[in-house]
Amino acid sequence: MFIGNNRMYILDGDRRIVIYDRRGNFISMIDTRGRGPREYLSVPQFAVDTLTNNLIIFDQQGRKNLFYDLDGTFREEFLYENRKMTSFFSMGMLHSHLIAYTFTRTDSLLAMINPMKGERLDIPLTYAKPYIHDYDGILAYSNLIDTKDGKFLFNFRSDTLYYIDTTLRVTPRFVDKTPYGSDNIQMYPTVETDKYVFFVTLFSTINVPNGKLKFHVYDKELRQFFRLKQFSTRPNDRNSYQLALINDFIEINWQTITMNYQYAATFLEPDFLIENYQNLPSQLKELTEDIDMFDNPILMLIKFRD
């Protein structure tokens, strides 16, 4: 999800991008799958550049970038006929460059792409920690986390959290040397404001069955970490972390961050709302009174002040 220009851009699977206004009213949809001009094979990633008013789809199967305006109207496309494009796991815009990242069992790659000129700079990265097997899918995190003036670069195989600034310079920002008792636990950044950086412990419950979910905040002025009071204890329990957010606990995890540094979001499904009706605040109770199991989910946005 990306929020900007008084719009919400939501990727629906890998098929289409649906555009709403801030009140949830439908505006338009980008849904042109195919192999011809102006068409894409899939949408694994998209990015929004508010500097140039471009929405960019990176079609890695078709090896091309498709450009739209911020209302979803097609503008142009750029082909990469003679270059093998990598299947990127994470992508975002930074100073009108596409920042893309991928990794395999043996290595990883950070790419800086100028989509208007078709230029690309690749930075290979190697890590000492072994590849982590994630059988229950909890580690399906985003490697690139948006901040106000740049992006964090995170990989579970590295104890170092890197920062990419607007000049595209990559520097280390935090090093996690916490004695967790397991190599399969790491601090993951979620939201950065002018005063704080919020973190959550990231781990797989299969690899670390007794792992404890913890939330921390780094105070930039005091240069110290603090443990946050929390509501939930289980890392992948929807009832737990969504009820925490509803009750104003800052339990932002890898499933709730968006492509905007100020926003977190979660979809509240009808069955969840009905099941937890007694624990909802008055506004959500009112919305849930007329809902049934087949209705659309409710989108809850959480905005952080600078």
C-alpha positions as CSV (number, residue, x, y, z in Angstrom):
1,M,0.0,0.0,0.0
2,F,1.1,3.6,-0.8
3,I,-0.7,6.7,0.6
4,G,-0.1,10.0,-1.1
5,N,-1.6,12.7,-3.3
6,N,-4.8,12.2,-1.3
7,R,-5.0,8.7,-2.7
8,M,-4.5,5.2,-1.5
9,Y,-2.8,2.7,-3.9
10,I,-3.4,-0.9,-2.9
11,L,-1.8,-3.9,-4.7
12,D,-4.4,-6.7,-5.0
13,G,-2.4,-9.9,-5.1
14,D,0.0,-9.7,-8.1
15,R,-2.8,-8.8,-10.6
16,R,-3.9,-5.2,-10.3
17,I,-3.5,-1.9,-8.4
18,V,-6.7,-0.4,-7.0
19,I,-6.8,3.4,-6.3
20,Y,-9.1,4.9,-3.7
21,D,-9.5,8.4,-2.2
22,R,-8.8,8.9,1.5
23,R,-12.4,8.2,2.3
24,G,-12.3,4.8,0.6
25,N,-14.2,5.9,-2.6
26,F,-13.0,4.0,-5.7
27,I,-11.2,6.2,-8.3
28,S,-9.6,3.8,-10.8
29,M,-7.9,0.5,-11.3
30,I,-4.8,-0.6,-13.2
31,D,-5.6,-4.1,-14.5
32,T,-4.0,-4.8,-17.9
33,R,-2.4,-8.2,-17.7
34,G,-1.1,-9.6,-21.0
35,R,2.0,-9.8,-23.2
36,G,1.3,-6.9,-25.5
37,P,2.2,-3.2,-25.4
38,R,0.9,-1.4,-22.3
39,E,0.4,-4.8,-20.6
40,Y,2.2,-6.6,-17.8
41,L,2.5,-10.2,-16.9
42,S,2.4,-9.6,-13.2
43,V,2.8,-6.9,-10.5
44,P,5.1,-8.3,-7.8
45,Q,6.1,-4.7,-7.0
46,F,5.1,-1.2,-7.7
47,A,6.3,2.3,-6.6
48,V,5.0,5.8,-6.5
49,D,7.2,8.8,-7.2
50,T,5.4,12.0,-6.0
51,L,8.3,14.2,-7.4
52,T,7.5,13.2,-11.0
53,N,3.8,12.2,-10.4
54,N,4.6,8.7,-11.7
55,L,3.2,5.3,-10.6
56,I,5.7,2.7,-11.8
57,I,5.0,-1.1,-12.2
58,F,8.2,-3.2,-12.5
59,D,7.2,-6.2,-14.6
60,Q,10.1,-8.5,-13.9
61,Q,8.7,-11.3,-16.1
62,G,8.1,-9.0,-19.0
63,R,11.4,-7.2,-18.3
64,K,9.9,-3.7,-18.5
65,N,8.8,-0.7,-16.5
66,L,5.3,0.7,-17.1
67,F,4.6,4.3,-16.1
68,Y,1.2,5.7,-15.1
69,D,0.0,9.1,-13.7
70,L,-1.2,9.1,-10.1
71,D,-4.8,8.6,-11.3
72,G,-3.8,5.3,-13.0
73,T,-3.7,6.6,-16.6
74,F,-1.0,4.9,-18.8
75,R,1.9,7.2,-19.9
76,E,4.7,5.1,-21.3
77,E,6.8,1.9,-21.0
78,F,10.5,1.1,-21.0
79,L,11.7,-2.3,-22.2
80,Y,14.8,-4.2,-21.0
81,E,15.1,-6.5,-24.0
82,N,18.8,-7.1,-23.6
83,R,19.3,-7.3,-19.9
84,K,18.4,-10.1,-17.6
85,M,16.3,-8.5,-14.8
86,T,16.5,-9.9,-11.3
87,S,13.4,-11.0,-9.4
88,F,13.4,-8.4,-6.7
89,F,11.9,-9.1,-3.3
90,S,11.6,-5.4,-2.1
91,M,11.4,-2.2,-4.1
92,G,10.6,1.5,-3.5
93,M,11.3,5.0,-4.8
94,L,14.1,7.2,-3.5
95,H,14.9,10.6,-5.1
96,S,13.3,9.4,-8.4
97,H,15.4,6.2,-8.4
98,L,14.0,2.7,-8.0
99,I,15.7,1.0,-5.1
100,A,15.4,-2.7,-5.4
101,Y,16.8,-5.6,-3.4
102,T,17.0,-9.4,-3.8
103,F,18.8,-12.3,-2.2
104,T,19.5,-16.0,-2.7
105,R,20.9,-18.7,-0.5
106,T,24.4,-17.5,-1.4
107,D,24.4,-13.8,-2.1
108,S,22.3,-10.6,-2.4
109,L,22.0,-7.6,-4.7
110,L,21.0,-4.0,-4.1
111,A,20.1,-2.2,-7.3
112,M,19.7,1.6,-8.0
113,I,17.7,2.1,-11.1
114,N,16.9,5.3,-13.0
115,P,13.7,4.1,-14.7
116,M,13.5,7.2,-17.0
117,K,17.0,6.6,-18.5
118,G,17.1,2.8,-18.2
119,E,20.3,3.2,-16.1
120,R,21.2,0.8,-13.3
121,L,23.9,0.4,-10.7
122,D,24.2,-3.0,-8.9
123,I,25.8,-3.4,-5.5
124,P,26.5,-7.0,-4.5
125,L,26.4,-7.8,-0.7
126,T,27.6,-10.8,1.2
127,Y,26.6,-12.0,4.7
128,A,28.4,-14.2,7.2
129,K,25.2,-15.7,8.7
130,P,23.8,-18.8,6.9
131,Y,20.5,-18.8,4.9
132,I,17.5,-19.1,7.3
133,H,14.9,-21.7,6.4
134,D,11.4,-20.3,7.1
135,Y,8.9,-23.1,6.9
136,D,6.0,-21.1,8.4
137,G,6.4,-18.0,6.3
138,I,6.7,-15.5,9.2
139,L,10.0,-14.2,7.8
140,A,8.4,-12.9,4.6
141,Y,9.3,-9.3,5.5
142,S,10.2,-6.3,3.4
143,N,13.9,-5.7,3.1
144,L,13.4,-2.0,2.4
145,I,11.7,0.0,5.1
146,D,10.6,3.6,4.2
147,T,11.8,6.5,6.3
148,K,11.3,10.2,6.0
149,D,14.6,10.9,4.1
150,G,15.7,7.5,3.0
151,K,15.3,3.7,3.4
152,F,16.5,1.1,5.9
153,L,18.0,-2.0,4.3
154,F,17.4,-5.2,6.4
155,N,18.4,-8.8,5.9
156,F,17.9,-11.5,8.5
157,R,21.4,-12.8,7.7
158,S,23.1,-9.6,8.8
159,D,23.3,-8.1,12.3
160,T,23.8,-4.7,10.7
161,L,20.9,-2.5,9.6
162,Y,21.9,-0.2,6.7
163,Y,20.6,3.1,5.7
164,I,20.2,4.5,2.1
165,D,20.0,8.3,2.0
166,T,18.8,10.6,-0.9
167,T,22.3,10.6,-2.4
168,L,22.0,6.8,-2.7
169,R,24.9,6.3,-0.2
170,V,24.6,3.2,1.9
171,T,25.9,3.3,5.5
172,P,25.5,1.2,8.6
173,R,22.9,2.6,11.1
174,F,22.4,0.0,13.8
175,V,24.2,-3.2,14.8
176,D,22.2,-5.8,16.8
177,K,24.5,-7.6,19.2
178,T,21.7,-8.6,21.6
179,P,22.3,-12.1,23.2
180,Y,19.0,-13.7,22.2
181,G,20.3,-17.2,22.7
182,S,19.5,-18.0,19.1
183,D,20.8,-16.9,15.7
184,N,17.2,-16.9,14.4
185,I,16.1,-13.8,16.2
186,Q,16.7,-10.2,15.0
187,M,15.4,-6.7,15.7
188,Y,13.4,-5.4,12.7
189,P,12.7,-1.7,12.1
190,T,9.1,-0.7,11.4
191,V,8.5,3.1,11.7
192,E,10.9,6.1,12.0
193,T,9.9,9.6,13.1
194,D,11.9,12.6,13.9
195,K,12.4,11.5,17.5
196,Y,12.1,7.7,17.5
197,V,12.8,4.5,15.6
198,F,10.4,1.6,16.4
199,F,11.5,-2.1,16.3
200,V,10.0,-5.5,16.7
201,T,11.7,-8.9,17.3
202,L,11.5,-10.9,14.1
203,F,11.7,-14.7,14.3
204,S,10.1,-17.9,13.0
205,T,8.1,-19.8,15.7
206,I,9.2,-23.1,14.1
207,N,12.9,-22.2,14.3
208,V,12.4,-20.6,17.7
209,P,9.3,-22.2,19.3
210,N,9.9,-20.4,22.7
211,G,10.7,-17.0,21.2
212,K,9.1,-14.0,22.8
213,L,7.6,-11.2,20.7
214,K,9.0,-7.8,21.9
215,F,8.6,-4.2,20.8
216,H,11.3,-1.6,21.4
217,V,11.8,2.1,20.5
218,Y,15.1,4.0,20.0
219,D,15.1,7.5,21.4
220,K,17.3,9.6,19.1
221,E,17.9,12.4,21.5
222,L,18.8,10.1,24.5
223,R,20.5,7.6,22.2
224,Q,18.9,4.7,24.1
225,F,16.6,1.8,23.5
226,F,13.4,1.3,25.6
227,R,11.0,-1.7,25.8
228,L,7.4,-0.8,24.9
229,K,4.5,-1.9,27.0
230,Q,2.7,-4.5,24.9
231,F,-0.7,-6.2,24.6
232,S,0.1,-9.3,22.5
233,T,2.6,-12.1,23.0
234,R,2.3,-14.3,19.8
235,P,4.1,-13.1,16.6
236,N,1.7,-14.4,14.0
237,D,-1.7,-14.3,15.8
238,R,-4.1,-11.9,14.1
239,N,-6.3,-11.6,17.1
240,S,-3.4,-10.7,19.2
241,Y,-1.6,-7.9,17.2
242,Q,-4.7,-6.5,15.6
243,L,-6.5,-6.1,18.9
244,A,-3.3,-4.5,20.2
245,L,-3.5,-1.8,17.5
246,I,-7.2,-1.3,18.1
247,N,-6.4,-0.7,21.7
248,D,-3.7,1.9,20.9
249,F,-0.6,-0.2,21.6
250,I,2.3,0.5,19.2
251,E,2.7,-3.0,18.0
252,I,3.7,-2.4,14.4
253,N,5.2,-5.5,12.8
254,W,6.3,-6.5,9.3
255,Q,2.7,-7.2,8.3
256,T,1.4,-3.8,9.1
257,I,4.1,-1.4,7.7
258,T,3.3,0.4,4.4
259,M,5.3,2.1,1.6
260,N,5.0,5.3,3.6
261,Y,7.2,6.2,6.6
262,Q,4.3,7.8,8.5
263,Y,1.7,5.0,8.1
264,A,1.0,1.6,9.2
265,A,-2.2,-0.3,8.1
266,T,-4.1,-3.5,8.7
267,F,-7.3,-5.0,7.1
268,L,-9.9,-6.0,9.7
269,E,-11.8,-8.9,8.3
270,P,-15.5,-9.3,9.1
271,D,-15.0,-12.6,10.9
272,F,-12.4,-11.0,13.1
273,L,-14.6,-8.0,13.9
274,I,-17.6,-10.2,14.7
275,E,-15.6,-12.6,16.9
276,N,-14.0,-9.7,18.9
277,Y,-17.1,-7.4,18.9
278,Q,-17.1,-7.0,22.7
279,N,-13.4,-5.8,22.7
280,L,-13.9,-3.1,20.0
281,P,-14.1,0.6,20.6
282,S,-17.4,2.4,19.9
283,Q,-16.6,3.5,16.3
284,L,-15.7,-0.1,15.2
285,K,-18.6,-1.5,17.1
286,E,-20.9,0.7,15.2
287,L,-19.4,-0.4,11.9
288,T,-19.6,-4.0,12.9
289,E,-23.3,-4.0,13.8
290,D,-24.4,-4.2,10.2
291,I,-21.5,-6.3,8.8
292,D,-21.8,-10.0,7.8
293,M,-19.2,-12.6,7.0
294,F,-19.2,-11.9,3.2
295,D,-18.6,-8.1,3.4
296,N,-15.4,-6.4,2.5
297,P,-12.8,-5.8,5.3
298,I,-12.4,-2.5,7.0
299,L,-9.0,-0.8,6.4
300,M,-7.5,0.7,9.6
301,L,-4.7,3.3,9.0
302,I,-2.4,4.4,11.8
303,K,-0.5,7.7,11.3
304,F,2.6,8.6,13.2
305,R,3.5,12.2,13.8
306,D,6.9,13.5,12.7
